[in-house]
Amino acid sequence: MPYFDHNATHPVSAAARNAWLDAVEKYPANPSSLHRLGSRASAALDAAREQLAGWLGGSAADYVFTSGATESNNAILQHLAATLSPTESVWISSMEHPCVLAAARRHLDGRHHLIPATPEGVVDAGWIQDRLRGPHARPAVIAVMAANNETGILQPWQQIRDWCHESGILFFCDAAQWVGKMPAAGLGECDFVSGCAHKFGGPPGVGFLKVPAGFTPSIVGGSQENGRRAGTENTPGILAMIAALGEREASLDSIPERMKLRGRFIERLLEQVPSTEIPGRSSAALWNTVAAQLPAFEDCRQRWVVKLDRLGFSVSSGSACSSGKEQASHVMAAMGYSRDASDRTVRFSAGWDTTPQDWDALLEAIRQLASSR
């Protein structure tokens, strides 16, 4: 079955699977145990931390292993709530992942402000710069993701990171969709970074965060991860994540060809289904992601995701059709799209193993469904 939902979860790669099985045999002990087997597991985690820092940058001591980006993002927002003064605020992109926005509402209610987006799906860097230069009160922290999970559009995180450092502001970057798809170098220069394994072929339930000294843990009850995240580390999962990321970092030279596949798919889709719109088409995006607003079916229950699934294609919707319970995509709303346009948005996200033939087959399936409406 052609799988086009990698932004939700990338299937576990062979490298990650082999690393996990190898670690289960080699490192059966708790890394916190004082015997030799425990010390070996602890040393393996230290080596994994060094590798991660080698790709992203910064000191290995700055990295904490977690259960995934959702935990990492919640931990960062909880830390900020505990350490910022009551008068300090956080600016957060309006297109952040729900786990960032929800954590901000819970931990920083009334102390966070949303940064608007442009119609092209990019955080409004001009808005940020104008306010940093003007008489407005500066934030203590600015949070902007590296790549949007719904549209794949790349955000100017490097530029905003540099502005923050020049202004004495901390910078937080959710890099869950970037790491493993784009070069990781430079992310370690951010003050806070989060990521997770299952977005690039590692196992679910494993992730990391990069934090400055003095980080306040959200999970307590043990001294693991240098006191920054209690709980026994998932040694096999962590080593599988590192194996998957190493495989992806070694494949980055294929990105230009993959970008051509994406561009060809978009051009042919617009030609063969003319009423289609690509939100933020002019913006730079991940090589694997296409968000498309497709023609509506008369019966919303017969939405594109369902029909494509029946044809054997796994895709996802930027926002499910309205049912009285589901909400429209906040990303599409931030870009200025109506609820109707949001409901017609379908996300196609390829993986490292997706072939040109898979893209062609997806296009043909969309064409056939559009012609049968």
SENU-717506 format. One record per residue: x, y, z of N, C-alpha, C in turn; residue in three letters. Coordinates in steps of 0.001 Angstrom, whole numbers, plus 500000, padded with zeros to 6 digits. Layout:
BEGIN
XYZXYZXYZALA;...
This chain:
BEGIN
500845498799500000500000500000500000500879501249500000MET;500749502129498990501547503363498971501222504227500194PRO;502249504549500954502088505239502237502541506683502093TYR;501619507610502264501918509036502145501499509776503420PHE;501862509193504560501564509831505842502793509796506751ASP;503956510023506160505211509952506914505358511079507927HIS;504687512206507715504795513284508703504086512915510007ASN;503169511967509930502544511455511144503469510451511812ALA;503911509476511042504893508492511512505580507868510311THR;506906507875510351507698507206509319507899505753509753HIS;507615504780508895507867503391509279509316503194509739PRO;509501502299510681510831502052511239511761501536510142VAL;512925502154510041513889501768509009514618500492509403SER;515231499856508405515990498629508679517155498916509611ALA;517803500058509435518927500415510303518475500562511746ALA;517327501201511957516811501380513312516404500040513921ALA;515761499207513112515325497899513608516527497053514029ARG;517556497045513199518752496250513522519460496795514757ASN;519505498118514874520153498727516042519383498386517313ALA;518051498387517227517231498054518396517480496606518838TRP;517437495697517877517661494291518212519056494069518781LEU;520042494731518217521414494617518708521523495148520135ASP;520861496282520412520930496881521744520227496021522787ALA;519138495381522394518428494503523334519352493379523807VAL;520195492885522904521118491812523260522324492339524042GLU;522865493473523614524116493965524203523915494723525511LYS;522780495411525632522592496316526770521278496006527492TYR;521209494876528171519957494492528829519721495196530166PRO;520751495859530693520671496380532056520189497825532101ALA;519798498243533302519420499634533566520685500497533536ASN;520712501560532741521915502395532666522302503029534000PRO;521395503082534954521709503671536258522307502661537230SER;522306501396536875522867500369537766524386500481537809SER;524962500120538953526396500318539153527253499154538676LEU;526619498030538321527412496896537846527890497134536420HIS;528695496207535924529326496410534619528315496502533472ARG;527268495673533535526265495740532473525563497098532472LEU;525297497627533656524702498957533730525638500012533192GLY;526910499889533516527902500856533031528029500810531514SER;527910499610530941527986499490529484526795500194528825ARG;525611500008529395524433500686528850524569502196528989ALA;525089502654530121525292504090530324526297504643529321SER;527364503885529064528365504327528089527772504399526688ALA;526872503465526358526227503493525042525360504740524896ALA;524676505127525968523875506354525925524764507575525787LEU;525893507587526468526826508720526342527323508844524904ASP;527622507711524282528086507736522889526978508233521969ALA;525743507819522225524609508278521422524423509785521572ALA;524590510287522779524457511723523025525537512500522268ARG;526737511947522232527830512588521481527519512626520000GLU;526971511538519479526608511515518061525535512545517746GLN;524529512625518604523450513592518385523997515012518386LEU;524848515323519346525455516651519397526348516902518184ALA;526967515847517676527810516017516492527017516444515280GLY;525784515969515151524943516360514016524296517734514225TRP;523764517986515410523029519231515633523933520382516049LEU;525009520070516778525888521091517306525689521263518801GLY;526636521931519430526562522147520863527222521022521625GLY;527112521074522939527720520084523817526782518915524021SER;527359517712524088526549516529524330525813516631525667ALA;526396517341526625525777517475527940524475518258527895ALA;524224518980526795523002519783526675521786518951526254ASP;521992517704525845520920516907525263520327515929526277TYR;519008515848526258518247514985527158517388514062526302VAL;517400512776526587516554511829525873515175511769526541PHE;514131511769525706512748511801526185511925510751525451THR;510615510806525659509716509869524972509246510403523623SER;509601511631523274509182512193521996509067513700522063GLY;508709514312520942508656515769520870507544516353521728ALA;506434515646521884505354516179522714505819516336524159THR;506477515313524695507032515446526045508070516558526097GLU;508955516598525106510008517609525087509421519015525088SER;508440519249524236507843520585524146507115520964525428ASN;506400520013526005505739520283527279506751520588528374ASN;507848519852528378508878520083529394509488521474529258ALA;509724521896528022510305523222527800509350524312528264ILE;508080524209527898507111525237528301506910525242529814LEU;506938524071530421506797524011531874508017524637532552GLN;509199524398532005510420525016532532510348526540532446HIS;509878527040531313509778528491531151508788529084532149LEU;507681528397532348506691528891533301507263528957534709ALA;508158528009535025508723527949536372509870528921536576ALA;510533529333535503511749530129535660511620531583535217THR;510663531904534355510494533297533942509774534078535038LEU;510060535355535095509358536201536063507928536431535585SER;507019536805536493505616537012536106505422538076535036PRO;506392538970534870506254540041533872506851539669532527THR;507539538529532450508179538121531198507205537297530351GLU;507293537480529034506376536799528117507136535955527111SER;506371535103526409506912534248525352506114534517524090VAL;506815534728522970506151534869521673506226533530520962TRP;505078533075520448504989531754519836504320531873518470ILE;504907531244517482504302531228516156502893530657516225SER;501975531285515522500579530830515511500396529510514776SER;501444529012514102501346527765513350502057526613514034MET;502429526780515298503135525712516011502278524459516145GLU;502927523350516419502218522092516655501294522266517864HIS;500149521586517855499219521724518983499838521455520350PRO;500859520587520432501441520308521740502178521518522295CYS;502693522392521423503317523629521881502249524636522296VAL;501235524803521463500194525785521757499403525393523003LEU;499086524113523138498330523672524310499156523810525583ALA;500440523471525509501308523612526679501469525078527069ALA;501536525963526076501635527388526374500374527894527068ALA;499214527426526592497964527841527242497892527337528679ARG;498392526140528909498325525578530261499329526255531193ARG;500560526403530751501617526848531648501890528356531602HIS;501506529005530502501822530432530351500574531222529982LEU;499457530868530551498207531544530244498331533035530567ASP;498069533862529558498179535303529732499584535836529613GLY;500543534944529428501954535373529335502579534983527999ARG;501747534507527071502289534208525748501456534935524689HIS;502121535287523590501491536021522502501805535309521194HIS;500804535234520309500973534532519045501537535452517975LEU;502524534920517253503134535647516132502330535310514882ILE;501862536294514130501049535988512951501855535303511849PRO;501142534706510920501743534074509752501409534886508512ALA;502208534719507478501908535332506194500986534409505410THR;500313534921504376499482534043503536500284532930502859PRO;501600533090502792502452532066502178502821530959503154GLU;502318531028504405502562529964505353503868530062506111GLY;504433531260506140505688531491506852505416532418508029VAL;506041532132509166505891533025510301506326534430509883VAL;505610535452510326505851536826509883507108537383510553ASP;508244537165509908509514537635510457509558539154510540ALA;508900539820509593508852541282509640508141541781510881GLY;507083541097511266506347541447512493507268541351513700TRP;508066540268513740508999540074514854510047541182514864ILE;510639541441513704511717542427513637511226543822513992GLN;510056544184513506509511545509513816509333545691515312ASP;508861544663515980508617544778517414509894544689518235ARG;510883543986517723512157543967518429512871545315518322LEU;512647545996517211513271547308517014512483548441517657ARG;511185548236517829510306549301518298510256549405519808GLY;509296550188520288509184550447521724508448549347522497PRO;508053548294521804507288547232522454508146546486523477HIS;507507545951524478508204545130525466508709543858524791ALA;509970543550524996510550542367524362510187541102525136ARG;510076540004524414509798538746525112511073538177525715PRO;510921537234526612512070536506527138512457535362526207ALA;511451534848525484511649533688524615510799533853523361VAL;511338533421522218510565533333520975510598531874520528ILE;509423531338520166509313529947519741508811529883518303ALA;509624529319517420509257529130516012509744527754515572VAL;508855526964515019509216525631514542510121525723513316MET;510818524631513012511721524621511862510977524381510556ALA;510027523441510564509230523129509376507832522764509834ALA;506839523263509116505467523036509552505021521615509251ASN;504352521004510192503940519613510043502789519423509067ASN;501946520448508861500799520317507954501157520665506516GLU;501917521717506325502226522185504973503626521819504505THR;504514521504505445505901521248505094506701522508504850GLY;506079523676504987506761524932504669507859525207505692ILE;509036525547505175510188525827506021510046527211506645LEU;510370527296507916510295528553508642511696529161508775GLN;511818530468508872513143531115508941513757531034510334PRO;513905529817510834514359529651512217515790530124512426TRP;516644529954511404518029530403511573518095531922511731GLN;517335532624510917517316534082510976516770534572512314GLN;515679533973512740515067534402514001515953534020515178ILE;516598532875515107517562532486516144518653533540516299ARG;519180534004515178520245535005515231519731536330515791ASP;518522536737515383517943537964515942517795537839517452TRP;517349536681517903517158536476519334518477536608520080CYS;519516535984519560520800536037520242521368537456520260HIS;521150538187519182521607539578519156520853540434520172GLU;519616540051520477518767540837521369518723540296522790SER;519480539232523078519469538658524411518194537904524737GLY;517569537326523714516318536583523871516596535108523637ILE;515990534240524429516134532808524226515295532364523034LEU;515789531350522315515074530858521136514774529377521277PHE;513512529022521026513011527648521141512525527189519780PHE;513058526058519305512700525545517980512244524096518061CYS;510987523865517704510458522513517546510927522021516178ASP;511875521079516193512482520603514944512021519199514581ALA;510852518801515069510390517428514865510290517056513391ALA;509808517979512550509655517663511127510911517957510319GLN;511856518684510895513090519037510190514138517942510329TRP;514372517516511562515423516534511824515112515232511087VAL;516104514737510381515918513507509614515412513721508211GLY;515077514976507880514668515301506512515561516385505908LYS;516076517253506757516953518345506349518211518304507201MET;519290518988506795520518518952507591520276519453509010PRO;520725518694509993520505519042511397521482520097511899ALA;522552520332511172523584521259511630523000522649511889ALA;523377523231513009522927524568513367521806524580514377GLY;521060523480514473519970523444515441520493523516516872LEU;521697523001517085522278523038518417522622524433518892GLY;522587525416517983522827526803518385521574527443518975GLU;520431526772518861519211527252519507519306526952521003CYS;518624527739521794518653527504523240517857526264523622ASP;516705526077522979515866524906523210515532524282521863PHE;515661522977521758515315522247520531514624520951520937VAL;513622520563520169512960519280520402512913518483519106SER;512872517166519248512767516294518091512310514916518510GLY;511936514078517531511475512731517863511845511758516754CYS;512054510499517161512585509484516268511611509042515199ALA;510319508951515530509386508307514607509031509170513397HIS;509568510379513315509351511197512130510356510890511020LYS;511419510142511345512426509879510304512870508422510250PHE;512092507510510835512404506096510705512898505443511971GLY;512976506191513066513265505591514357511982505062514971GLY;512067504432516126510867503874516746510018504931517430PRO;508725504701517553507880505622518324508288505596519794PRO;507956506678520504508204506716521940509600507110522340GLY;510351507704521411511723508141521701511928509525521101VAL;512578510410521842512866511743521333513984512376522121GLY;514142513663521923515213514370522623514835515833522782PHE;515533516492523677515466517946523753516853518466524072LEU;517104519685523624518359520366523908518017521567524770LYS;518663521672525917518306522697526888519563523335527469VAL;519448524577527940520585525214528601520754524715530034PRO;521824525123530673522060524748532066520935525298532942ALA;520677524605534033519648525056534949518249524643534563GLY;518130523666533686516813523227533231516040522589534375PHE;514776522970534509513903522434535557513147521230535014THR;513351520032535565512691518848535000511190518854535248PRO;510452518334534277509010518187534447508657516822535011SER;509559515851534842509374514506535402510443514310536467ILE;510035514087537684510975513964538803510843512592539443VAL;511821512273540302511786510992540992512998510139540715GLY;514002510703540059515228509979539752516275510934539223GLY;517511510486539215518626511353538792519042511121537347SER;518231510381536589518597510080535200518730511364534372GLN;519468511249533283519679512378532363520211513605533128GLU;521159513335534018521789514390534823520764515224535589ASN;519725514542536071518719515206536880517721516025536103GLY;517697515891534791516815516724533974515581515984533454ARG;515522514658533661514354513888533230514401512533533905ARG;513596512375534950513605511124535708512978509994534895ALA;513416508783535199512869507609534521513961506850533792GLY;513858505538533798514855504703533131514865504976531639THR;516044505222531104516154505523529682515835504293528827GLU;515273504556527671514940503506526708516163503267525822ASN;517120502503526342518394502344525637518227501795524221THR;517494500705523993517341500219522609516687501252521700PRO;515655501930522205514975502933521386515878504101521036GLY;516667504544521993517578505666521751518630505290520718ILE;519204504112520858520229503694519894519625503474518515LEU;518368503023518458517692502889517166517450504257516548ALA;517082505244517366516897506602516861518189507152516265MET;519291506940516957520578507440516471520969506745515171ILE;520689505446515067520993504727513829520175505264512669ALA;518881505534512921518024506070511861518490507453511436ALA;518853508299512400519284509654512052520606509631511295LEU;521500508719511677522745508595510932522504508210509481GLY;521540507321509275521172506909507917520629508091507128GLU;519803508922507770519206510073507080520247511146506792ARG;521121511411507739522153512419507524523077512027506365GLU;523244510733506164524085510251505067523378510317503718ALA;522063510584503733521280510589502490520901511994502035SER;521423513015502684520983514378502399521325514838500987LEU;522319514214500352522677514643498999521606514273497975ASP;520624513464498384519548513104497455518383514096497511SER;518458515084498381517353516026498533517021516767497235ILE;517991517260496461517636517960495214516774517114494276PRO;517093515837494138516284514981493273514893514773493852GLU;514807514656495145513506514487495791512663515751495667ARG;513300516896495706512577518156495495512005518224494085MET;512744517691493116512240517668491739510980516794491641LYS;510981515669492353509804514800492348508600515536492919LEU;508815516244494018507727517011494622507209518073493652ARG;508131518815493035507727519863492108506974519314490911GLY;507433518179490402506763517553489252505357517107489637ARG;505209516547490830503895516112491290502940517309491382PHE;503399518410491941502545519593492090502132520137490726ILE;503066520236489807502758520763488477501713519899487780GLU;501889518610487830500956517712487153499600517689487860ARG;499607517808489182498348517842489926497535519073489534LEU;498176520210489450497474521441489084496975521392487638LEU;497712520697486784497293520554485391496097519621485268GLU;496122518501485980495109517461485798493878517658486690GLN;494045518385487771492908518722488650492958520234488847VAL;492501521003487847492739522464487813492178523239488994PRO;491156522750489657490575523488490775491351523298492082SER;492472522609491996493317522392493173494127523650493488THR;494356523899494762495239524981495208496272524409496163GLU;497506524891496067498587524474496953498877525627497915ILE;498453525559499156498726526645500098500227526891500252PRO;500613528147500127502016528492500285502913527930499206GLY;502388527805497996503159527164496929504481527869496653ARG;504528529188496816505746529928496500506807529814497590SER;506458529225498719507397529134499835508234527863499751SER;509453527945500267510301526761500347509669525761501310ALA;509753524480500955509096523447501766509956522198501822ALA;509605521325502739510255520026502809510058519269501503LEU;511037518479501125510981517727499879509886516665499888TRP;509410516310501069508493515163501150507029515547501291ASN;506721516839501474505370517226501885504673518097500847THR;503417517752500550502544518567499706501197518679500406VAL;500776519900500687499424520148501186498611520679500015ALA;497504520043499727496703520422498563495253520606498964ALA;494677521711498519493237521930498699492544521422497450GLN;491913520259497587491316519555496467489838519917496333LEU;489237519659495173487804519946494998486972519195496024PRO;485891519812496460485056519199497498484125518149496900ALA;483860517107497685482806516164497357481498516693497929PHE;480399516344497273479098516841497736478809516377499159GLU;479139515143499454478951514603500789480289514647501500ASP;480380515462502530481645515636503224482173514330503805CYS;481277513400504128481717512130504682482524511331503664ARG;482366511666502399483122510991501357484381511787501040GLN;485072512197502062486224513066501868487387512313501227ARG;488367513082500804489471512541500047490243511465500804TRP;490458511672502087491232510701502854490577509320502790VAL;489258509285502932488538508020502917488605507371501538VAL;488356508164500508488340507614499143489728507127498721LYS;490759507888499057492104507451498699492504506204499488LEU;492055506126500729492342504935501518491726503698500867ASP;490523503843500329489875502713499664490644502270498429ARG;491388503204497840492205502867496680493603502404497082LEU;493857502367498387495132501849498865496176502879499189GLY;495783504157499280496740505222499565496479505807500946PHE;497491505777501797497368506345503140497826507795503111SER;496869508711503336497168510140503376496483510706504614VAL;496629512006504850495963512606506006495377513943505608SER;494480514431506447493841515716506173494435516790507065SER;494604517980506499495017519106507316493964519400508346GLY;492728519162508000491611519293508928490500518390508438SER;489954517594509338488836516739508948487602517588508687ALA;486659517046507906485424517768507643484677518028508937CYS;483954519110508956483261519514510178482227518469510577SER;482270518097511855481288517145512361480626517651513628SER;480920518878514010480416519416515255481382519180516403GLY;482355518278516204483339517988517237484744518367516787LYS;485017518186515494486355518442514991486532519915514683GLU;487770520380514796488069521781514583488824521965513280GLN;488703523151512727489443523474511513490923523600511832ALA;491743523461510814493186523571510982493571524988511403SER;494280525099512518494746526417512953495826526945512015HIS;496526526040511333497552526471510375496900527141509173VAL;495863526499508618495158527102507486494507528426507895MET;493957528460509104493344529704509588494384530805509721ALA;495571530467510206496630531467510347497076532005508995ALA;496950531184507948497311531609506601496194532385505920MET;495031532480506578493928533264506046492909532487505260GLY;492976531142505319492027530335504558490724530147505339TYR;489636529987504598488327529770505197488215528358505743SER;487164528125506514486904526783507043486690525792505907ARG;485999526220504861485745525332503725487052524901503069ASP;487952525865502850489240525536502232490052524624503144ALA;489969524883504436490675524050505394490167522613505352SER;488855522444505248488262521112505220488637520324503968ASP;489030521016502914489404520347501668490918520116501550ARG;491664520453502605493118520315502554493539518892502882THR;494310518309502002494836516960502192496357517050502185VAL;496982516326503118498442516327503203499003515017502681ARG;499918515128501733500656513986501222502096514124501724PHE;502559513158502500503926513234503016504653511924502730SER;505660512036501879506425510880501433507534510554502437ALA;508218509456502175509340509046503005510577508804502167GLY;511625508375502845512884508141502136512791506980501160TRP;511832506087501352511690504928500464510615505130499402ASP;509953506296499402508918506559498403509549506698497021THR;508978506039496034509552506019494686508818507000493761THR;509438507342492640508722508146491638507429507474491188PRO;507442506146491124506238505416490720505118505582491754GLN;505491505670493022504484505901494062503815507260493870ASP;504622508289493609504060509624493358503129509592492134TRP;503561508902491075502732508824489861501411508112490136ASP;501473507045490915500252506297491222499303507143492069ALA;499840507910492988499005508793493793498320509828492920LEU;499056510413492010498484511411491109497354510816490283LEU;497549509644489771496514509004488952495268508720489787GLU;495448508302491031494300508036491901493520509320492173ALA;494219510415492409493554511704492636492792512133491389ILE;493428511973490228492790512366488967491499511595488740ARG;491568510271488988490378509446488779489248509845489732GLN;489578510102490985488555510492491943487956511854491596LEU;488809512769491158488318514109490810487373514031489607ALA;487679513180488651486835513076487474485528512350487743SER;485460511622488844484244510866489151483322511594490130SER;483699512788490527482869513545491473481488513853490899ARG;
